[in-house]
């Protein structure tokens, strides 16, 4: 049986760990209380937060106890990590409002009833701190030279680092001390840009309590080009339906690059690792079924079964399914959404003999009624308006092979006109 640390590693959650020898043993030996912090800088978390959230879900399923910390106190200061300029200052009321909303979001993913998990807001212990007392008791443990050497501060020195932000590391480290003392928390997890803050926290825990603590970071969510994921021309992709509709959320993941599919399936679905890797290795046009599975599974995780099913069926009715006959094996519950539910898609039937030899795409466009003539079909293809299972084809001589025809492909002209090809 795979241990939780190895499970996280195989799925791509691990970036750095403060003790790669002892932490895996501890996680297998006993239930561990751990925490992840989320600053309420908006009313909803975005897709970048899915990596820590789903890591917490895996950990809780393995018997460990999560503490979801909403940073109502630290948000009053602002984390400089990963930022080139100071965050916009929010009012206390707006931070409280955001914190309530984010706490409710986190409770959708995790059991935070107190026994199996816990939700707290660090405003509870930070707001009542006496500044002079805090400086004397906690500030004395922090070396300014060491703080300035850390990447999160160093990169901000060029653009300007406020004294307010400079305090953030001390406050986050103090969170760890409070959670360790009050809830026996010995592990902090966060994004890779939190490494400096996390290391400062373990050091403070050791100094203040004498206990051994651990830190673990996740890679930042990027696409295959290295660009930060979750931003589009229209804005961020939010976890809340108010921020991003079911349809837009589904389509965002349905349209990721082919090379990202396997990695995202491992991170964002609970399908077996081996299945995620197999689906991620499919070639066009079959890879489009893997993208459907990714979008469906992710929407199910974030918005629930009904939202995922309704959205998938609505998209499939409008654009067709990439694998309506179920040729591609998967353990995803998407297979329960059958062709009878999905399809009002027009069908063109071809003989097994002609399918075996392959059929020219332009001929299919004419026979399927999407183009009135061969010349019009060639123009359609040349101009990029023809797709086979969402793959754009621009070669006017393209032959749709027997292998592709066996998958019952969807042929499209433009965005809305389409038909399915079936072999008699």
DRENDO-1510 file (C-alpha; in Angstrom, 1 decimal, always signed):
<recs>
REC; n; res; u; v; w
REC; 1; UNK; +0.0; +0.0; +0.0 .
REC; 2; UNK; +1.3; +3.4; -1.0 .
REC; 3; UNK; +2.0; +5.8; +2.0 .
REC; 4; UNK; +0.5; +9.2; +1.9 .
REC; 5; UNK; +3.9; +11.0; +1.4 .
REC; 6; UNK; +4.6; +8.7; -1.6 .
REC; 7; UNK; +1.0; +9.3; -2.9 .
REC; 8; UNK; +1.6; +13.0; -2.8 .
REC; 9; UNK; +4.9; +12.7; -4.5 .
REC; 10; UNK; +3.5; +10.5; -7.3 .
REC; 11; UNK; +0.7; +12.9; -7.9 .
REC; 12; UNK; +3.0; +15.9; -8.2 .
REC; 13; UNK; +2.2; +17.7; -4.9 .
REC; 14; UNK; +5.8; +17.8; -3.5 .
REC; 15; UNK; +8.2; +20.6; -4.2 .
REC; 16; UNK; +10.4; +20.8; -1.0 .
REC; 17; UNK; +10.4; +19.2; +2.4 .
REC; 18; UNK; +12.4; +20.2; +5.5 .
REC; 19; UNK; +13.0; +16.5; +6.4 .
REC; 20; UNK; +12.5; +14.0; +3.6 .
REC; 21; UNK; +13.7; +11.1; +5.9 .
REC; 22; UNK; +11.7; +11.7; +9.0 .
REC; 23; UNK; +8.4; +13.2; +7.8 .
REC; 24; UNK; +7.3; +10.2; +5.7 .
REC; 25; UNK; +8.0; +7.9; +8.7 .
REC; 26; UNK; +6.0; +10.2; +11.0 .
REC; 27; UNK; +3.0; +10.3; +8.6 .
REC; 28; UNK; +3.0; +6.5; +8.5 .
REC; 29; UNK; +3.5; +6.1; +12.3 .
REC; 30; UNK; +0.8; +8.3; +13.7 .
REC; 31; UNK; -2.0; +10.8; +12.9 .
REC; 32; UNK; -0.4; +14.2; +12.3 .
REC; 33; UNK; -2.1; +17.6; +12.7 .
REC; 34; UNK; -1.0; +20.0; +10.0 .
REC; 35; UNK; -2.1; +23.3; +8.7 .
REC; 36; UNK; -2.3; +25.4; +5.6 .
REC; 37; UNK; -3.1; +29.2; +5.6 .
REC; 38; UNK; -5.4; +31.1; +3.2 .
REC; 39; UNK; -5.3; +34.9; +3.3 .
REC; 40; UNK; -8.8; +36.3; +2.5 .
REC; 41; UNK; -7.8; +38.8; +0.0 .
REC; 42; UNK; -10.9; +38.1; -2.1 .
REC; 43; UNK; -14.3; +36.6; -1.5 .
REC; 44; UNK; -13.4; +33.3; -3.3 .
REC; 45; UNK; -10.3; +31.2; -3.7 .
REC; 46; UNK; -9.1; +30.7; -7.3 .
REC; 47; UNK; -7.8; +27.6; -9.0 .
REC; 48; UNK; -4.2; +28.2; -7.8 .
REC; 49; UNK; -5.5; +27.2; -4.3 .
REC; 50; UNK; -6.6; +23.8; -5.5 .
REC; 51; UNK; -3.2; +22.3; -5.1 .
REC; 52; UNK; -3.0; +22.9; -1.3 .
REC; 53; UNK; -6.7; +22.2; -0.9 .
REC; 54; UNK; -6.5; +18.8; -2.6 .
REC; 55; UNK; -3.3; +17.9; -0.8 .
REC; 56; UNK; -5.2; +18.5; +2.4 .
REC; 57; UNK; -8.0; +16.3; +1.2 .
REC; 58; UNK; -5.5; +13.5; +0.5 .
REC; 59; UNK; -4.0; +13.9; +3.9 .
REC; 60; UNK; -7.3; +13.9; +5.7 .
REC; 61; UNK; -8.4; +10.7; +3.8 .
REC; 62; UNK; -5.1; +9.1; +5.0 .
REC; 63; UNK; -6.1; +9.8; +8.7 .
REC; 64; UNK; -4.3; +13.1; +9.3 .
REC; 65; UNK; -6.0; +16.2; +10.8 .
REC; 66; UNK; -6.1; +19.4; +8.8 .
REC; 67; UNK; -6.3; +22.9; +10.3 .
REC; 68; UNK; -7.5; +25.4; +7.7 .
REC; 69; UNK; -6.3; +28.8; +8.8 .
REC; 70; UNK; -8.1; +31.8; +7.3 .
REC; 71; UNK; -5.7; +34.7; +7.7 .
REC; 72; UNK; -8.0; +37.4; +8.8 .
REC; 73; UNK; -5.1; +38.8; +10.9 .
REC; 74; UNK; -2.2; +38.4; +8.4 .
REC; 75; UNK; -4.4; +39.8; +5.6 .
REC; 76; UNK; -4.3; +43.1; +7.5 .
REC; 77; UNK; -0.6; +43.2; +6.9 .
REC; 78; UNK; -0.2; +41.5; +3.4 .
REC; 79; UNK; +2.1; +38.8; +2.4 .
REC; 80; UNK; +5.0; +40.1; +0.2 .
REC; 81; UNK; +5.8; +36.5; -1.1 .
REC; 82; UNK; +5.6; +36.3; -4.9 .
REC; 83; UNK; +4.5; +39.9; -5.2 .
REC; 84; UNK; +6.3; +42.7; -7.1 .
REC; 85; UNK; +4.4; +45.4; -5.3 .
REC; 86; UNK; +2.4; +45.9; -2.1 .
REC; 87; UNK; -1.1; +44.4; -2.1 .
REC; 88; UNK; -4.1; +46.6; -2.0 .
REC; 89; UNK; -5.1; +47.3; +1.6 .
REC; 90; UNK; -8.6; +46.0; +2.4 .
REC; 91; UNK; -10.9; +47.3; +5.1 .
REC; 92; UNK; -11.4; +45.2; +8.3 .
REC; 93; UNK; -15.0; +44.6; +7.4 .
REC; 94; UNK; -14.1; +43.4; +3.8 .
REC; 95; UNK; -11.5; +41.0; +5.2 .
REC; 96; UNK; -14.0; +39.6; +7.7 .
REC; 97; UNK; -16.6; +39.2; +4.9 .
REC; 98; UNK; -14.0; +37.4; +2.7 .
REC; 99; UNK; -12.8; +35.2; +5.6 .
REC; 100; UNK; -16.4; +34.0; +6.2 .
REC; 101; UNK; -16.8; +33.2; +2.5 .
REC; 102; UNK; -13.5; +31.3; +2.2 .
REC; 103; UNK; -14.1; +29.3; +5.4 .
REC; 104; UNK; -17.4; +28.1; +3.9 .
REC; 105; UNK; -15.5; +27.2; +0.7 .
REC; 106; UNK; -12.9; +25.2; +2.5 .
REC; 107; UNK; -15.6; +23.3; +4.5 .
REC; 108; UNK; -17.0; +22.1; +1.2 .
REC; 109; UNK; -13.8; +20.1; +0.6 .
REC; 110; UNK; -12.8; +19.1; +4.1 .
REC; 111; UNK; -14.4; +17.8; +7.3 .
REC; 112; UNK; -13.6; +20.7; +9.7 .
REC; 113; UNK; -16.0; +19.8; +12.5 .
REC; 114; UNK; -13.2; +19.9; +15.2 .
REC; 115; UNK; -12.5; +16.2; +15.6 .
REC; 116; UNK; -11.3; +15.3; +12.1 .
REC; 117; UNK; -10.3; +18.8; +11.2 .
REC; 118; UNK; -10.5; +22.4; +12.3 .
REC; 119; UNK; -11.2; +25.8; +10.8 .
REC; 120; UNK; -9.7; +28.8; +12.6 .
REC; 121; UNK; -9.0; +32.5; +11.8 .
REC; 122; UNK; -5.6; +33.9; +13.0 .
REC; 123; UNK; -7.3; +37.2; +13.9 .
REC; 124; UNK; -8.3; +35.3; +17.1 .
REC; 125; UNK; -4.8; +35.4; +18.4 .
REC; 126; UNK; -3.1; +38.2; +16.4 .
REC; 127; UNK; -5.5; +41.1; +17.0 .
REC; 128; UNK; -5.0; +41.0; +20.8 .
REC; 129; UNK; -1.2; +41.1; +20.6 .
REC; 130; UNK; +0.6; +43.9; +22.4 .
REC; 131; UNK; +3.2; +45.2; +19.9 .
REC; 132; UNK; +5.9; +45.9; +22.4 .
REC; 133; UNK; +5.4; +42.5; +24.0 .
REC; 134; UNK; +5.4; +40.8; +20.6 .
REC; 135; UNK; +8.7; +42.4; +19.6 .
REC; 136; UNK; +10.3; +41.4; +22.9 .
REC; 137; UNK; +9.1; +37.8; +23.0 .
REC; 138; UNK; +8.9; +36.9; +19.3 .
REC; 139; UNK; +10.8; +39.6; +17.3 .
REC; 140; UNK; +14.1; +38.9; +19.1 .
REC; 141; UNK; +14.3; +35.5; +17.4 .
REC; 142; UNK; +14.4; +36.9; +13.9 .
REC; 143; UNK; +17.6; +38.0; +12.2 .
REC; 144; UNK; +17.0; +40.9; +9.8 .
REC; 145; UNK; +20.0; +39.8; +7.7 .
REC; 146; UNK; +18.6; +36.4; +7.3 .
REC; 147; UNK; +15.1; +37.7; +6.4 .
REC; 148; UNK; +16.5; +40.0; +3.8 .
REC; 149; UNK; +18.4; +37.1; +2.2 .
REC; 150; UNK; +15.2; +35.2; +1.6 .
REC; 151; UNK; +13.8; +35.3; -1.9 .
REC; 152; UNK; +10.4; +36.6; -0.9 .
REC; 153; UNK; +12.0; +39.8; +0.6 .
REC; 154; UNK; +15.0; +40.1; -1.7 .
REC; 155; UNK; +13.0; +40.4; -4.9 .
REC; 156; UNK; +10.9; +43.1; -3.3 .
REC; 157; UNK; +13.8; +45.3; -2.2 .
REC; 158; UNK; +14.2; +46.6; -5.8 .
REC; 159; UNK; +10.5; +47.7; -6.0 .
REC; 160; UNK; +10.0; +48.7; -2.4 .
REC; 161; UNK; +9.1; +46.7; +0.7 .
REC; 162; UNK; +7.0; +48.4; +3.3 .
REC; 163; UNK; +7.7; +48.0; +7.0 .
REC; 164; UNK; +4.2; +46.7; +7.4 .
REC; 165; UNK; +4.9; +43.8; +5.0 .
REC; 166; UNK; +8.3; +43.2; +6.7 .
REC; 167; UNK; +6.4; +42.0; +9.8 .
REC; 168; UNK; +4.5; +39.3; +7.9 .
REC; 169; UNK; +7.0; +36.5; +8.3 .
REC; 170; UNK; +7.1; +37.0; +12.1 .
REC; 171; UNK; +3.3; +36.8; +12.3 .
REC; 172; UNK; +3.0; +33.7; +10.2 .
REC; 173; UNK; +5.7; +32.0; +12.2 .
REC; 174; UNK; +3.8; +33.0; +15.4 .
REC; 175; UNK; +0.7; +31.2; +13.9 .
REC; 176; UNK; +2.7; +28.0; +13.8 .
REC; 177; UNK; +3.7; +28.4; +17.5 .
REC; 178; UNK; +0.0; +29.0; +18.6 .
REC; 179; UNK; -1.2; +26.0; +16.6 .
REC; 180; UNK; +1.5; +23.8; +17.9 .
REC; 181; UNK; +0.8; +24.8; +21.5 .
REC; 182; UNK; -3.0; +24.7; +21.3 .
REC; 183; UNK; -3.6; +21.9; +18.8 .
REC; 184; UNK; -0.5; +19.8; +18.7 .
REC; 185; UNK; +0.2; +20.9; +15.1 .
REC; 186; UNK; +3.7; +20.0; +13.9 .
REC; 187; UNK; +3.5; +20.4; +10.1 .
REC; 188; UNK; +2.9; +23.4; +7.9 .
REC; 189; UNK; +2.2; +23.1; +4.2 .
REC; 190; UNK; +2.0; +25.8; +1.5 .
REC; 191; UNK; +3.1; +27.0; -1.9 .
REC; 192; UNK; +6.7; +27.0; -2.9 .
REC; 193; UNK; +6.8; +30.8; -2.4 .
REC; 194; UNK; +6.1; +30.2; +1.3 .
REC; 195; UNK; +9.3; +28.3; +1.9 .
REC; 196; UNK; +11.0; +31.1; +3.8 .
REC; 197; UNK; +8.0; +31.8; +6.0 .
REC; 198; UNK; +7.6; +28.1; +6.7 .
REC; 199; UNK; +11.2; +27.6; +7.7 .
REC; 200; UNK; +11.0; +30.7; +9.9 .
REC; 201; UNK; +7.9; +29.1; +11.6 .
REC; 202; UNK; +9.6; +25.8; +12.4 .
REC; 203; UNK; +12.6; +27.6; +13.8 .
REC; 204; UNK; +10.3; +29.6; +16.0 .
REC; 205; UNK; +8.4; +26.5; +17.1 .
REC; 206; UNK; +11.7; +24.9; +18.2 .
REC; 207; UNK; +12.8; +28.0; +20.1 .
REC; 208; UNK; +9.5; +28.6; +21.8 .
REC; 209; UNK; +8.3; +25.0; +22.5 .
REC; 210; UNK; +11.4; +22.8; +22.0 .
REC; 211; UNK; +9.4; +20.6; +19.7 .
REC; 212; UNK; +10.4; +19.2; +16.3 .
REC; 213; UNK; +8.2; +20.6; +13.5 .
REC; 214; UNK; +8.2; +20.1; +9.7 .
REC; 215; UNK; +7.5; +22.0; +6.5 .
REC; 216; UNK; +6.4; +20.9; +3.1 .
REC; 217; UNK; +5.8; +23.0; +0.0 .
REC; 218; UNK; +3.8; +22.4; -3.3 .
REC; 219; UNK; +4.8; +23.6; -6.7 .
REC; 220; UNK; +3.1; +26.7; -8.0 .
REC; 221; UNK; +0.4; +25.8; -10.5 .
REC; 222; UNK; +1.7; +26.5; -14.0 .
REC; 223; UNK; +1.0; +25.2; -17.5 .
REC; 224; UNK; +3.6; +23.4; -19.7 .
REC; 225; UNK; +5.1; +26.8; -20.8 .
REC; 226; UNK; +5.7; +27.8; -17.2 .
REC; 227; UNK; +3.0; +30.5; -17.1 .
REC; 228; UNK; +1.0; +30.8; -13.9 .
REC; 229; UNK; -2.3; +29.0; -14.4 .
REC; 230; UNK; -5.7; +30.3; -13.5 .
REC; 231; UNK; -5.6; +33.7; -15.3 .
REC; 232; UNK; -7.4; +34.3; -18.6 .
REC; 233; UNK; -8.2; +37.3; -20.7 .
REC; 234; UNK; -11.5; +37.4; -18.9 .
REC; 235; UNK; -9.8; +37.3; -15.5 .
REC; 236; UNK; -9.1; +34.7; -12.8 .
REC; 237; UNK; -10.7; +31.3; -12.7 .
REC; 238; UNK; -12.5; +31.3; -9.3 .
REC; 239; UNK; -13.7; +28.3; -7.3 .
REC; 240; UNK; -17.1; +30.0; -6.6 .
REC; 241; UNK; -19.9; +29.8; -9.2 .
REC; 242; UNK; -20.4; +33.5; -8.7 .
REC; 243; UNK; -16.9; +34.2; -9.9 .
REC; 244; UNK; -16.7; +31.6; -12.7 .
REC; 245; UNK; -19.7; +29.8; -14.2 .
REC; 246; UNK; -19.9; +26.0; -14.3 .
REC; 247; UNK; -19.6; +26.2; -18.1 .
REC; 248; UNK; -16.6; +28.5; -18.1 .
REC; 249; UNK; -14.9; +26.5; -15.4 .
REC; 250; UNK; -15.5; +23.2; -17.4 .
REC; 251; UNK; -14.3; +24.7; -20.6 .
REC; 252; UNK; -11.1; +26.2; -19.0 .
REC; 253; UNK; -10.0; +22.6; -18.1 .
REC; 254; UNK; -11.4; +21.1; -21.3 .
REC; 255; UNK; -9.1; +23.3; -23.3 .
REC; 256; UNK; -5.8; +22.9; -21.5 .
REC; 257; UNK; -2.7; +21.9; -23.6 .
REC; 258; UNK; -2.4; +18.2; -24.4 .
REC; 259; UNK; +0.9; +18.0; -22.6 .
REC; 260; UNK; -0.7; +19.1; -19.3 .
REC; 261; UNK; -3.6; +16.6; -19.1 .
REC; 262; UNK; -1.8; +13.8; -17.3 .
REC; 263; UNK; -0.3; +16.1; -14.7 .
REC; 264; UNK; -3.5; +17.9; -14.0 .
REC; 265; UNK; -5.5; +14.6; -13.7 .
REC; 266; UNK; -3.0; +13.4; -11.0 .
REC; 267; UNK; -3.3; +16.7; -9.1 .
REC; 268; UNK; -7.0; +17.4; -9.4 .
REC; 269; UNK; -8.8; +14.1; -9.7 .
REC; 270; UNK; -8.9; +11.0; -7.4 .
REC; 271; UNK; -8.5; +8.6; -10.3 .
REC; 272; UNK; -5.7; +6.1; -9.8 .
REC; 273; UNK; -2.3; +7.5; -10.7 .
REC; 274; UNK; -1.7; +4.8; -13.3 .
REC; 275; UNK; -4.9; +5.7; -15.1 .
REC; 276; UNK; -4.1; +9.4; -15.0 .
REC; 277; UNK; -0.7; +8.7; -16.6 .
REC; 278; UNK; -2.3; +6.4; -19.3 .
REC; 279; UNK; -5.0; +9.0; -20.2 .
REC; 280; UNK; -2.4; +11.7; -20.3 .
REC; 281; UNK; -0.4; +9.8; -22.9 .
REC; 282; UNK; -3.3; +9.4; -25.4 .
REC; 283; UNK; -2.7; +11.1; -28.8 .
REC; 284; UNK; -5.1; +13.3; -30.7 .
REC; 285; UNK; -8.0; +13.0; -31.1 .
REC; 286; UNK; -8.3; +10.5; -28.2 .
REC; 287; UNK; -6.6; +13.0; -25.8 .
REC; 288; UNK; -9.8; +15.1; -26.1 .
REC; 289; UNK; -11.7; +12.4; -24.1 .
REC; 290; UNK; -9.0; +12.7; -21.4 .
REC; 291; UNK; -9.6; +16.4; -21.4 .
REC; 292; UNK; -13.4; +15.8; -20.9 .
REC; 293; UNK; -12.6; +13.5; -18.0 .
REC; 294; UNK; -10.3; +16.1; -16.5 .
REC; 295; UNK; -12.9; +18.9; -16.8 .
REC; 296; UNK; -15.7; +16.7; -15.5 .
REC; 297; UNK; -13.7; +15.3; -12.5 .
REC; 298; UNK; -12.4; +18.7; -11.5 .
REC; 299; UNK; -15.9; +20.3; -11.7 .
REC; 300; UNK; -17.2; +17.4; -9.6 .
REC; 301; UNK; -14.5; +18.0; -7.0 .
REC; 302; UNK; -15.1; +21.8; -6.8 .
REC; 303; UNK; -18.9; +22.1; -7.4 .
REC; 304; UNK; -20.3; +18.7; -6.8 .
REC; 305; UNK; -21.7; +15.7; -8.8 .
REC; 306; UNK; -24.8; +17.4; -10.2 .
REC; 307; UNK; -23.0; +20.5; -11.5 .
REC; 308; UNK; -20.4; +18.2; -13.2 .
REC; 309; UNK; -23.0; +15.9; -14.8 .
REC; 310; UNK; -25.3; +18.7; -15.9 .
REC; 311; UNK; -22.5; +20.7; -17.4 .
REC; 312; UNK; -20.9; +17.8; -19.2 .
REC; 313; UNK; -24.3; +16.8; -20.7 .
REC; 314; UNK; -25.0; +20.3; -21.8 .
REC; 315; UNK; -21.6; +20.7; -23.5 .
REC; 316; UNK; -21.9; +17.2; -25.1 .
REC; 317; UNK; -25.4; +18.0; -26.4 .
REC; 318; UNK; -24.1; +21.2; -28.0 .
REC; 319; UNK; -20.7; +20.1; -29.2 .
REC; 320; UNK; -20.7; +16.3; -29.1 .
REC; 321; UNK; -18.7; +13.9; -26.9 .
REC; 322; UNK; -15.1; +13.0; -27.7 .
REC; 323; UNK; -15.8; +9.3; -27.0 .
REC; 324; UNK; -19.6; +8.7; -27.2 .
REC; 325; UNK; -19.2; +4.9; -27.6 .
REC; 326; UNK; -17.0; +4.5; -24.6 .
REC; 327; UNK; -14.0; +3.1; -26.3 .
REC; 328; UNK; -11.5; +4.7; -23.9 .
REC; 329; UNK; -11.3; +2.9; -20.6 .
REC; 330; UNK; -11.7; +5.0; -17.5 .
REC; 331; UNK; -12.9; +4.5; -13.9 .
REC; 332; UNK; -14.5; +8.0; -14.0 .
REC; 333; UNK; -18.2; +8.2; -13.3 .
REC; 334; UNK; -18.4; +10.2; -16.5 .
REC; 335; UNK; -19.1; +6.8; -18.1 .
REC; 336; UNK; -22.5; +6.7; -16.4 .
REC; 337; UNK; -23.5; +9.6; -18.5 .
REC; 338; UNK; -24.4; +7.6; -21.6 .
REC; 339; UNK; -24.9; +8.5; -25.2 .
REC; 340; UNK; -28.7; +8.2; -24.6 .
REC; 341; UNK; -28.4; +11.2; -22.2 .
REC; 342; UNK; -25.9; +13.1; -24.3 .
REC; 343; UNK; -26.9; +12.9; -27.8 .
REC; 344; UNK; -29.1; +14.7; -30.3 .
REC; 345; UNK; -26.0; +14.8; -32.5 .
REC; 346; UNK; -26.7; +14.1; -36.3 .
REC; 347; UNK; -25.0; +10.9; -37.5 .
REC; 348; UNK; -23.4; +10.0; -40.8 .
REC; 349; UNK; -23.0; +6.2; -41.3 .
REC; 350; UNK; -20.2; +4.9; -43.5 .
REC; 351; UNK; -19.5; +1.3; -44.5 .
REC; 352; UNK; -16.8; -0.8; -42.8 .
REC; 353; UNK; -15.1; -1.2; -46.2 .
REC; 354; UNK; -14.7; +2.5; -46.9 .
REC; 355; UNK; -13.8; +3.2; -43.3 .
REC; 356; UNK; -10.9; +0.6; -43.5 .
REC; 357; UNK; -9.3; +2.6; -46.3 .
REC; 358; UNK; -9.8; +6.0; -44.6 .
REC; 359; UNK; -12.0; +8.8; -45.8 .
REC; 360; UNK; -11.0; +12.3; -47.0 .
REC; 361; UNK; -12.2; +15.0; -44.5 .
REC; 362; UNK; -13.6; +17.2; -47.3 .
REC; 363; UNK; -15.7; +14.2; -48.5 .
REC; 364; UNK; -17.1; +13.8; -45.0 .
REC; 365; UNK; -17.9; +17.5; -44.7 .
REC; 366; UNK; -20.0; +17.3; -47.9 .
REC; 367; UNK; -21.7; +14.0; -47.1 .
REC; 368; UNK; -22.5; +15.2; -43.6 .
REC; 369; UNK; -24.2; +18.3; -45.0 .
REC; 370; UNK; -21.8; +20.8; -43.5 .
REC; 371; UNK; -20.6; +22.0; -46.9 .
REC; 372; UNK; -22.6; +22.2; -50.2 .
REC; 373; UNK; -19.6; +21.2; -52.4 .
REC; 374; UNK; -16.1; +19.9; -52.4 .
REC; 375; UNK; -14.7; +23.3; -53.2 .
REC; 376; UNK; -16.5; +24.9; -50.3 .
REC; 377; UNK; -15.3; +22.0; -48.1 .
REC; 378; UNK; -11.7; +22.7; -49.1 .
REC; 379; UNK; -12.1; +26.4; -48.4 .
REC; 380; UNK; -13.5; +25.6; -45.0 .
REC; 381; UNK; -10.6; +23.3; -44.1 .
REC; 382; UNK; -7.9; +25.7; -45.5 .
REC; 383; UNK; -9.4; +28.6; -43.4 .
REC; 384; UNK; -9.2; +26.5; -40.2 .
REC; 385; UNK; -13.0; +26.1; -39.8 .
REC; 386; UNK; -13.0; +22.2; -39.7 .
REC; 387; UNK; -12.3; +20.1; -36.6 .
REC; 388; UNK; -12.2; +16.4; -35.9 .
REC; 389; UNK; -12.9; +15.8; -32.2 .
REC; 390; UNK; -11.9; +19.4; -31.5 .
REC; 391; UNK; -8.6; +19.1; -33.3 .
REC; 392; UNK; -8.3; +21.7; -36.0 .
REC; 393; UNK; -7.4; +20.3; -39.4 .
REC; 394; UNK; -6.0; +22.7; -42.1 .
REC; 395; UNK; -4.7; +20.2; -44.6 .
REC; 396; UNK; -7.2; +20.0; -47.5 .
REC; 397; UNK; -6.0; +16.5; -48.4 .
REC; 398; UNK; -6.3; +15.1; -44.8 .
REC; 399; UNK; -7.5; +11.5; -44.6 .
REC; 400; UNK; -9.5; +10.5; -41.5 .
REC; 401; UNK; -7.9; +7.1; -40.7 .
REC; 402; UNK; -9.7; +3.8; -39.9 .
REC; 403; UNK; -8.3; +4.1; -36.3 .
REC; 404; UNK; -10.0; +7.5; -35.8 .
REC; 405; UNK; -13.2; +6.5; -37.5 .
REC; 406; UNK; -13.4; +3.5; -35.2 .
REC; 407; UNK; -13.6; +6.0; -32.3 .
REC; 408; UNK; -16.9; +7.5; -33.7 .
REC; 409; UNK; -15.4; +11.0; -34.3 .
REC; 410; UNK; -17.3; +14.3; -34.2 .
REC; 411; UNK; -16.8; +16.4; -37.3 .
REC; 412; UNK; -17.4; +20.1; -36.9 .
REC; 413; UNK; -17.6; +23.1; -39.1 .
REC; 414; UNK; -17.4; +26.3; -37.2 .
REC; 415; UNK; -18.6; +26.3; -33.6 .
REC; 416; UNK; -22.1; +24.8; -33.7 .
REC; 417; UNK; -22.5; +22.7; -36.8 .
REC; 418; UNK; -21.4; +19.1; -36.3 .
REC; 419; UNK; -22.2; +15.4; -36.9 .
REC; 420; UNK; -20.9; +12.1; -35.7 .
REC; 421; UNK; -19.4; +9.4; -38.0 .
REC; 422; UNK; -20.4; +5.8; -37.3 .
REC; 423; UNK; -19.3; +2.6; -39.0 .
REC; 424; UNK; -22.1; +0.4; -40.1 .
</recs>
